[in-house]
Amino acid sequence: MNLLDRYIFKSVFFTCLAAVGMFAFIVVVPNIARDLVAHALAGQLPPLTLLKLISLLVPVAIVYALPMGMLTGVLLTLGRLSADSEITAMRAAGVSVPRATRPVVLLGVLGAAVGLYFNFDSMPRARVAYESTLAAAIRSNPLSIIVPKTFIRDFPGYVVYVNDKEGGLLHDFWLWELDKDRRVVRVVRAESGRVDYDDTNNEFILTLTHAQVESRREKAPENFTDAQLVGAFGQWGPIHLSLERFFGRGSSIRVKREWLTYDQLEAERQRLAQVETPAAPEEAERLAQDRIKADMVYHDKFNTALAVLSFAMIGIPLGIKVSRRETSANFGVAVGLTLVYYLMTVVIKVLDRHPEVRPDLLLWLPNAIYLGAAIWLMRRVERR
């Protein structure tokens, strides 16, 4: 690698590194706000546990930040070099555009390799560790899930509100029971109550006192012209509220296919492939969908890593052609290209209910389009 290669490589590398860090921060912050802030304010997460959880979110964020950071870094660096006429000087010295940008392609290949590592190893392990650590922290003090003066919507089929709480004793308790369409079919209000944690069944057991119960018509719960059934009870319950939403079933957590490492995902695909196709059409269709979903996760991980190289390649001619120093303009181009890429990916993933169209193979289409466009644009830039 000569002096010119080192200069371009270092320029692109450090710009990409800063861009990846920025986008990783943008991805991590909403996750912290959504998953951790409420638990931290409720006293469920000690400072060291909170820091550990935030660190475990970093590999998850890098999976999404790496392609966009690579594209942004390439656009910024080559746009600056082109705006300063450095690309023109290289071509005047007999250095072609493909030769001058060879370090960028090399960086894209290295970035794709890093993406494979994060997609198939680092991210799955970090995600499982994150869920396990968060579940253990909540399980150590499960009653802190119930936060006074807060509408709690995390219990499947229920909304809970408590005005005050003293340990396991609740005061001014409200409960709304919802149907499958999330319409209120029953309202329970109690002066007080008690909540106990059942570790065996992983659920809260509520026993209410001085309760008033209002039941609505199941077929038309929103029709208030019908008379509601109202009853008053000295004691009401027990009411069972599942905590599976917080930390899975029992002591285990639910591991999604996206959280499997390469070896685990391969084992899952082989297991599904060896399952004999059932005779019943519905069961056979369900098995086919399970197989295609596992294959789609497998191919999607490869494609997300390949996107790092695709974005680096298409960023080369665009950066040279745009020839702008402005960070905002290059950032806008990067965001637009990334949105188009992920929009195509999302549209293809919707086809997981139709295994016959092979959506797992269609996932390669966005990368093929971007690489093809990069080669075509590169030839146009070289002919200028």
C-alpha positions as CSV (number, residue, x, y, z in Angstrom):
1,M,0.0,0.0,0.0
2,N,1.7,3.2,-1.2
3,L,1.4,6.7,0.3
4,L,-1.8,7.6,-1.7
5,D,-3.5,4.4,-0.6
6,R,-2.7,5.0,3.0
7,Y,-3.9,8.6,2.8
8,I,-7.3,7.7,1.3
9,F,-7.7,4.6,3.6
10,K,-7.0,6.7,6.7
11,S,-9.2,9.5,5.6
12,V,-12.2,7.2,4.8
13,F,-11.6,4.9,7.8
14,F,-11.7,7.6,10.5
15,T,-14.6,9.4,8.9
16,C,-16.5,6.1,8.7
17,L,-15.6,5.3,12.3
18,A,-17.0,8.6,13.5
19,A,-20.2,8.1,11.4
20,V,-20.7,4.6,12.7
21,G,-20.3,5.9,16.3
22,M,-22.9,8.6,15.6
23,F,-25.5,6.3,14.1
24,A,-24.9,3.7,16.8
25,F,-25.6,6.4,19.4
26,I,-28.8,7.4,17.5
27,V,-29.9,3.7,17.6
28,V,-29.0,3.1,21.2
29,V,-30.7,6.2,22.7
30,P,-34.3,5.2,21.8
31,N,-33.7,1.7,23.1
32,I,-32.5,3.1,26.4
33,A,-35.5,5.4,26.6
34,R,-38.0,2.6,25.7
35,D,-36.6,-0.3,27.7
36,L,-34.4,1.0,30.6
37,V,-35.4,4.4,31.8
38,A,-38.7,3.3,33.4
39,H,-37.0,0.4,35.1
40,A,-34.1,2.6,36.3
41,L,-36.5,5.2,37.7
42,A,-38.4,2.4,39.4
43,G,-35.2,1.4,41.2
44,Q,-35.0,-2.0,39.5
45,L,-31.6,-1.3,37.8
46,P,-28.5,-0.5,39.9
47,P,-26.0,1.8,38.2
48,L,-23.6,-1.0,37.3
49,T,-26.4,-3.1,35.9
50,L,-27.7,-0.1,33.8
51,L,-24.2,0.5,32.4
52,K,-23.9,-3.2,31.5
53,L,-27.2,-3.2,29.7
54,I,-26.2,-0.1,27.8
55,S,-23.0,-1.7,26.7
56,L,-24.8,-4.8,25.6
57,L,-27.0,-2.6,23.3
58,V,-23.9,-1.4,21.4
59,P,-23.3,-4.6,19.3
60,V,-27.1,-4.5,18.4
61,A,-26.8,-0.9,17.3
62,I,-23.6,-1.5,15.3
63,V,-25.4,-4.0,13.1
64,Y,-27.6,-1.2,11.8
65,A,-25.1,1.6,12.1
66,L,-22.3,0.0,10.2
67,P,-23.8,0.1,6.6
68,M,-25.1,3.7,7.0
69,G,-21.9,4.8,8.7
70,M,-19.8,3.3,5.9
71,L,-21.9,5.1,3.2
72,T,-21.8,8.4,5.1
73,G,-18.0,8.2,5.6
74,V,-17.3,7.4,2.0
75,L,-19.6,10.2,0.7
76,L,-18.1,12.8,3.1
77,T,-14.5,11.9,2.3
78,L,-14.7,11.5,-1.4
79,G,-17.0,14.5,-1.7
80,R,-14.3,16.6,0.1
81,L,-11.5,15.2,-2.1
82,S,-13.5,15.9,-5.2
83,A,-14.5,19.4,-4.1
84,D,-10.8,20.1,-3.4
85,S,-9.9,18.9,-6.9
86,E,-7.7,16.1,-5.4
87,I,-9.5,13.5,-7.4
88,T,-8.8,15.6,-10.6
89,A,-5.1,15.9,-9.6
90,M,-4.9,12.1,-9.2
91,R,-6.4,11.5,-12.6
92,A,-4.1,14.1,-14.2
93,A,-1.2,12.1,-12.7
94,G,-2.4,9.0,-14.4
95,V,-4.2,7.4,-11.5
96,S,-7.7,6.1,-12.6
97,V,-10.7,6.4,-10.3
98,P,-10.9,2.6,-9.7
99,R,-7.3,2.6,-8.8
100,A,-7.5,5.7,-6.5
101,T,-10.6,4.3,-4.7
102,R,-9.1,0.8,-4.2
103,P,-8.6,1.5,-0.5
104,V,-12.3,2.3,-0.2
105,V,-13.2,-1.1,-1.7
106,L,-10.8,-2.8,0.7
107,L,-12.4,-0.9,3.6
108,G,-15.8,-2.1,2.4
109,V,-14.6,-5.7,2.3
110,L,-13.2,-5.4,5.9
111,G,-16.4,-3.7,7.0
112,A,-18.5,-6.6,5.5
113,A,-16.3,-9.1,7.4
114,V,-16.9,-7.1,10.6
115,G,-20.6,-7.1,9.8
116,L,-20.6,-10.9,9.5
117,Y,-19.0,-11.2,12.9
118,F,-21.5,-8.9,14.6
119,N,-24.5,-10.4,12.8
120,F,-23.7,-14.1,13.5
121,D,-21.8,-13.9,16.8
122,S,-21.5,-10.6,18.7
123,M,-25.0,-9.3,18.3
124,P,-26.9,-12.6,19.1
125,R,-24.8,-13.2,22.2
126,A,-25.2,-9.6,23.4
127,R,-28.9,-9.6,22.8
128,V,-29.4,-12.8,24.8
129,A,-27.2,-11.5,27.6
130,Y,-29.2,-8.2,27.5
131,E,-32.5,-9.9,27.9
132,S,-31.2,-12.3,30.6
133,T,-29.6,-9.4,32.6
134,L,-32.7,-7.3,32.4
135,A,-35.0,-10.2,33.3
136,A,-32.7,-11.1,36.3
137,A,-32.8,-7.4,37.5
138,I,-36.6,-7.3,37.3
139,R,-37.0,-10.7,38.9
140,S,-35.0,-9.6,41.9
141,N,-37.7,-7.1,42.7
142,P,-40.8,-8.0,40.5
143,L,-43.2,-5.8,42.5
144,S,-41.4,-2.7,41.3
145,I,-43.0,-3.3,37.9
146,I,-46.1,-1.7,39.4
147,V,-45.3,2.0,39.4
148,P,-47.8,4.3,41.2
149,K,-49.6,6.9,39.2
150,T,-48.7,5.2,36.0
151,F,-50.8,3.4,33.4
152,I,-49.2,0.0,33.0
153,R,-50.0,-1.6,29.6
154,D,-47.4,-4.4,29.7
155,F,-49.7,-7.1,31.0
156,P,-51.4,-9.0,28.1
157,G,-55.1,-8.2,28.0
158,Y,-55.0,-5.7,30.9
159,V,-54.3,-2.1,31.7
160,V,-53.4,-1.4,35.4
161,Y,-53.3,1.8,37.4
162,V,-52.4,2.2,41.1
163,N,-52.6,5.5,42.9
164,D,-50.3,4.4,45.8
165,K,-48.3,1.3,46.8
166,E,-46.7,0.2,50.1
167,G,-44.8,-3.0,49.4
168,G,-47.3,-5.5,48.2
169,L,-50.3,-3.4,49.3
170,L,-52.1,-1.4,46.7
171,H,-54.4,1.6,47.3
172,D,-57.0,3.0,44.8
173,F,-56.5,0.3,42.3
174,W,-57.9,0.3,38.7
175,L,-57.9,-2.5,36.2
176,W,-59.2,-2.5,32.6
177,E,-59.7,-5.9,31.0
178,L,-59.4,-5.8,27.2
179,D,-60.6,-8.1,24.4
180,K,-58.6,-9.2,21.4
181,D,-59.3,-5.9,19.7
182,R,-58.1,-4.1,22.8
183,R,-61.6,-2.8,23.7
184,V,-62.5,-2.5,27.4
185,V,-64.9,-5.3,28.4
186,R,-64.5,-5.0,32.2
187,V,-63.5,-2.3,34.6
188,V,-62.5,-3.1,38.2
189,R,-61.9,-0.5,40.8
190,A,-60.9,-1.4,44.4
191,E,-60.1,0.7,47.4
192,S,-57.2,-1.6,48.2
193,G,-55.6,-4.9,47.3
194,R,-52.7,-7.1,47.6
195,V,-50.3,-8.3,45.0
196,D,-48.1,-11.5,45.4
197,Y,-45.5,-12.9,43.0
198,D,-45.9,-16.5,42.0
199,D,-42.4,-17.5,40.9
200,T,-43.5,-21.0,39.8
201,N,-46.0,-19.7,37.2
202,N,-44.2,-16.4,36.6
203,E,-47.2,-14.2,37.4
204,F,-48.7,-11.7,39.8
205,I,-51.7,-12.7,41.8
206,L,-54.0,-9.8,42.8
207,T,-56.6,-10.0,45.6
208,L,-58.8,-6.9,45.8
209,T,-61.0,-5.6,48.6
210,H,-64.0,-3.4,48.4
211,A,-64.1,-3.7,44.7
212,Q,-66.6,-2.4,42.1
213,V,-66.9,-4.4,38.9
214,E,-68.4,-3.1,35.7
215,S,-68.9,-5.6,32.9
216,R,-69.7,-4.5,29.3
217,R,-71.4,-6.4,26.5
218,E,-68.9,-8.6,24.8
219,K,-70.3,-8.1,21.3
220,A,-70.5,-4.3,21.6
221,P,-68.3,-3.1,24.6
222,E,-68.2,0.4,23.2
223,N,-72.0,0.8,23.0
224,F,-72.7,2.7,26.3
225,T,-76.4,2.8,25.6
226,D,-76.7,-0.8,26.8
227,A,-76.9,-1.3,30.5
228,Q,-73.7,-2.4,32.1
229,L,-73.6,-5.0,34.8
230,V,-72.3,-3.5,37.9
231,G,-71.5,-5.3,41.1
232,A,-69.9,-4.5,44.4
233,F,-67.8,-7.1,46.3
234,G,-66.1,-7.2,49.6
235,Q,-63.3,-9.3,47.9
236,W,-62.5,-9.9,44.3
237,G,-60.0,-12.2,42.8
238,P,-57.6,-13.8,42.4
239,I,-56.6,-12.0,39.2
240,H,-53.6,-13.5,37.4
241,L,-51.3,-11.2,35.5
242,S,-48.6,-12.9,33.4
243,L,-45.1,-11.6,33.6
244,E,-44.0,-13.4,30.4
245,R,-43.7,-10.0,28.7
246,F,-40.9,-9.0,31.1
247,F,-38.8,-12.1,31.4
248,G,-40.2,-15.0,29.4
249,R,-41.5,-18.2,30.9
250,G,-40.1,-19.3,34.2
251,S,-36.4,-18.7,34.5
252,S,-35.8,-18.8,30.7
253,I,-36.2,-16.1,28.1
254,R,-37.7,-16.3,24.7
255,V,-34.8,-16.4,22.2
256,K,-35.9,-15.2,18.7
257,R,-34.4,-16.6,15.6
258,E,-32.7,-13.2,15.0
259,W,-30.7,-13.8,18.2
260,L,-29.2,-17.1,17.2
261,T,-25.6,-17.5,16.4
262,Y,-24.4,-19.0,13.1
263,D,-24.1,-22.5,14.6
264,Q,-27.5,-22.3,16.3
265,L,-29.2,-21.0,13.2
266,E,-27.7,-23.7,11.1
267,A,-28.9,-26.3,13.6
268,E,-32.4,-24.8,13.6
269,R,-32.5,-24.9,9.8
270,Q,-31.4,-28.5,9.7
271,R,-33.9,-29.4,12.4
272,L,-36.7,-27.9,10.3
273,A,-35.5,-29.5,7.1
274,Q,-35.6,-33.0,8.8
275,V,-39.1,-32.6,10.0
276,E,-41.5,-34.7,7.9
277,T,-44.1,-32.8,6.1
278,P,-47.5,-33.3,7.8
279,A,-50.4,-34.6,5.8
280,A,-52.7,-31.9,7.0
281,P,-52.6,-28.9,4.7
282,E,-52.6,-26.3,7.5
283,E,-49.8,-28.0,9.4
284,A,-47.8,-28.4,6.2
285,E,-48.2,-24.7,5.4
286,R,-47.1,-23.8,8.9
287,L,-44.0,-25.9,8.6
288,A,-43.2,-24.3,5.2
289,Q,-43.5,-20.9,6.8
290,D,-41.2,-21.8,9.7
291,R,-38.6,-23.1,7.2
292,I,-38.7,-20.0,5.1
293,K,-38.5,-17.7,8.1
294,A,-35.4,-19.5,9.3
295,D,-33.9,-19.2,5.9
296,M,-34.8,-15.5,5.7
297,V,-33.0,-14.8,9.0
298,Y,-30.0,-16.7,7.7
299,H,-29.9,-14.8,4.3
300,D,-30.8,-11.5,5.9
301,K,-27.7,-11.6,8.2
302,F,-25.5,-12.2,5.2
303,N,-27.2,-9.4,3.3
304,T,-26.9,-6.9,6.1
305,A,-23.1,-7.6,6.2
306,L,-22.9,-7.4,2.4
307,A,-24.7,-4.0,2.6
308,V,-21.6,-2.5,4.1
309,L,-19.7,-3.3,0.9
310,S,-22.6,-2.3,-1.3
311,F,-22.9,1.1,0.4
312,A,-19.2,1.7,0.2
313,M,-19.2,0.9,-3.6
314,I,-22.2,3.1,-4.4
315,G,-20.8,5.9,-2.2
316,I,-17.6,6.1,-4.4
317,P,-19.1,7.4,-7.6
318,L,-21.8,9.4,-5.8
319,G,-19.2,11.2,-3.6
320,I,-17.0,12.0,-6.6
321,K,-19.9,13.1,-8.7
322,V,-21.6,15.3,-6.1
323,S,-18.3,16.9,-5.2
324,R,-19.6,18.6,-2.0
325,R,-18.0,19.5,1.3
326,E,-21.4,20.0,3.0
327,T,-22.0,17.5,5.6
328,S,-25.8,18.0,5.5
329,A,-26.0,17.3,1.8
330,N,-23.9,14.1,2.0
331,F,-25.8,13.0,5.1
332,G,-29.1,13.5,3.3
333,V,-27.9,11.3,0.4
334,A,-26.8,8.6,2.8
335,V,-30.1,8.7,4.7
336,G,-32.1,8.5,1.4
337,L,-30.1,5.6,0.0
338,T,-30.4,3.7,3.3
339,L,-34.1,4.3,3.6
340,V,-34.6,3.0,0.0
341,Y,-32.5,-0.1,0.8
342,Y,-34.3,-1.0,4.0
343,L,-37.7,-0.2,2.4
344,M,-37.0,-2.8,-0.3
345,T,-35.9,-5.3,2.5
346,V,-39.1,-4.7,4.5
347,V,-41.3,-5.3,1.4
348,I,-39.5,-8.5,0.7
349,K,-39.8,-9.7,4.3
350,V,-43.6,-9.3,4.1
351,L,-43.5,-12.2,1.6
352,D,-42.6,-14.7,4.3
353,R,-46.2,-16.0,4.2
354,H,-45.6,-17.0,0.6
355,P,-42.7,-19.5,0.6
356,E,-43.3,-20.3,-3.1
357,V,-41.9,-17.0,-4.2
358,R,-38.6,-17.7,-2.3
359,P,-38.4,-14.4,-0.3
360,D,-35.2,-15.7,1.3
361,L,-33.4,-15.4,-2.1
362,L,-35.2,-12.2,-3.0
363,L,-33.4,-10.6,0.0
364,W,-30.3,-10.6,-2.1
365,L,-32.0,-8.2,-4.6
366,P,-31.4,-4.9,-2.9
367,N,-27.6,-5.6,-2.7
368,A,-27.6,-6.7,-6.3
369,I,-29.3,-3.5,-7.4
370,Y,-26.9,-1.3,-5.4
371,L,-23.8,-3.1,-6.6
372,G,-25.0,-3.0,-10.2
373,A,-25.8,0.7,-9.8
374,A,-22.3,1.3,-8.3
375,I,-20.6,-0.4,-11.2
376,W,-22.6,1.6,-13.8
377,L,-22.0,4.9,-12.0
378,M,-18.3,4.1,-11.7
379,R,-18.0,3.6,-15.4
380,R,-19.7,6.9,-16.1
381,V,-17.4,8.8,-13.7
382,E,-14.4,7.2,-15.3
383,R,-15.5,8.2,-18.8
384,R,-16.0,11.9,-17.7
